[in-house]
Amino acid sequence: MNNLFGDIPASLPEELFSVLVEQEGLKIERIVSRGHCSPADEWYDQDTHEWVALLKGKAVIAYPDKPSVTLVPGDYLLLTAHERHRVDWTIPDEDTVWLAIHY
């Protein structure tokens, strides 16, 4: 059996991306952050939609043209294709676990 909160290394120098399911037009992944954020002044601009849910931890998603959004466990949002965004902050002293569905 697999667990979304399992197999997380004690040391996490970079965000951990684990693909759970992938097929044509769909990718589901677990992302684990621990104080990680996007590089300053760099924005994601993806070709696909991404629905993301925050399962554990705390994070801030920033946009270049609208207010930032703070996520806590249970929060989710849809990032539409080519909607520029970045991870501005994740809590540094605990794991932030995301479930991301790209389609």
Rosetta blueprint (number, residue, H / E / L):
1 M L
2 N L
3 N L
4 L L
5 F L
6 G L
7 D L
8 I L
9 P L
10 A L
11 S L
12 L L
13 P L
14 E L
15 E L
16 L E
17 F E
18 S E
19 V E
20 L E
21 V E
22 E E
23 Q E
24 E L
25 G L
26 L E
27 K E
28 I E
29 E E
30 R E
31 I E
32 V E
33 S E
34 R L
35 G L
36 H L
37 C L
38 S L
39 P L
40 A L
41 D L
42 E L
43 W L
44 Y E
45 D L
46 Q L
47 D L
48 T L
49 H L
50 E E
51 W E
52 V E
53 A E
54 L E
55 L E
56 K E
57 G L
58 K L
59 A E
60 V E
61 I E
62 A E
63 Y L
64 P L
65 D L
66 K L
67 P L
68 S L
69 V E
70 T E
71 L E
72 V L
73 P L
74 G L
75 D L
76 Y E
77 L E
78 L E
79 L E
80 T L
81 A L
82 H L
83 E L
84 R L
85 H E
86 R E
87 V E
88 D E
89 W E
90 T E
91 I L
92 P L
93 D L
94 E L
95 D L
96 T E
97 V E
98 W E
99 L E
100 A E
101 I E
102 H E
103 Y L
